[in-house]
Amino acid sequence: MSIEKIVEQALQDGYLTPVMEAEVGRICDNASELSIEEYMALDRLMGALLTGEVVAVPRKQFINVMEELVLTEAIARAAEIEATSDRSLDVGDIAAYALNRLPPLYATTEEGARYQRLRAKAELQELISQQISESIGRNLVQPNDNRTPVLNKNTGHEILRQVSNLLNVYAPSFEQKSEF
């Protein structure tokens, strides 16, 4: 979609969505030079934003605490198995299988995330462990060695770095305070 069409849509709707904003940013980043029409459209958008004719819809920041809990347990359990055997487990497959069978626990604040963690540990820890066990069992029986992994497997530290990067993509402004 072009800048002009995005601006036209924003003016018609009265709001600029995060997707529209990202597309304008992508176009501007990839263009070596903008046309006069594109500059004029951006000027119209800026004026409309300043006058309130168009409202920028804020991005909602949230995190699924269940992902954090499942990944933590999946990594720990996989590391135990890999340390005592010659088997290699796909942590991504294990976590995805378990997450598809567990309820999401979304939070938008650190306080909400802390509440969800405590709730999950009190009410869902047994179910989380059960789903991780089932997932590991399936992964051991039917490893998916013929696929290209999204997360490359190297060392335990490298896997943790990749998982941390993945979580940062989904919740870039979420700051977890260590409870340890």
Residue pairs with C-beta under 8 A, 6 or more apart in sequence:
1 23
2 27
2 38
3 24
3 27
3 28
3 34
3 38
3 41
3 42
4 37
4 38
4 41
6 20
6 23
6 24
6 41
6 45
7 41
7 42
7 44
7 45
8 41
9 20
10 16
10 20
10 45
10 48
10 54
11 44
11 45
11 48
11 53
11 54
14 53
14 54
14 55
15 54
15 55
15 56
15 57
16 45
16 49
16 54
16 55
16 56
16 57
17 57
18 57
18 58
18 59
21 56
24 42
24 45
27 38
28 34
31 38
34 42
45 54
47 53
48 54
49 55
49 56
60 108
61 108
61 171
61 172
61 173
61 174
62 106
62 107
62 108
62 171
63 106
63 107
63 108
63 113
63 167
63 170
63 171
63 174
64 104
64 105
64 106
64 170
65 105
65 106
65 107
65 113
65 116
65 117
65 120
66 99
66 102
66 103
66 104
66 105
66 116
66 120
66 128
67 95
67 99
67 167
67 170
68 117
68 167
68 176
69 105
69 117
69 120
69 121
69 128
70 95
70 98
70 99
70 102
70 128
70 131
70 132
71 91
71 95
71 163
71 167
73 128
73 129
73 132
74 91
74 94
74 95
74 98
74 132
74 135
74 136
75 91
75 156
75 159
75 160
75 163
77 94
77 132
77 133
77 136
78 89
78 91
78 94
78 136
79 156
81 87
81 89
81 136
81 140
82 88
82 89
87 140
88 143
88 153
89 136
89 139
89 140
89 143
90 139
90 143
90 144
90 149
90 153
91 151
91 153
91 159
91 163
92 149
92 150
92 151
93 135
93 139
93 144
94 132
94 135
94 136
94 139
95 135
97 131
97 134
97 135
97 138
97 139
98 128
98 131
98 132
98 134
98 135
101 131
101 134
102 124
102 127
102 128
102 131
103 124
105 116
105 119
105 120
106 116
107 113
107 115
107 116
110 174
110 175
110 176
110 177
113 174
113 176
114 179
120 128
151 159
151 162
151 163
151 166
152 158
152 162
153 159
167 174
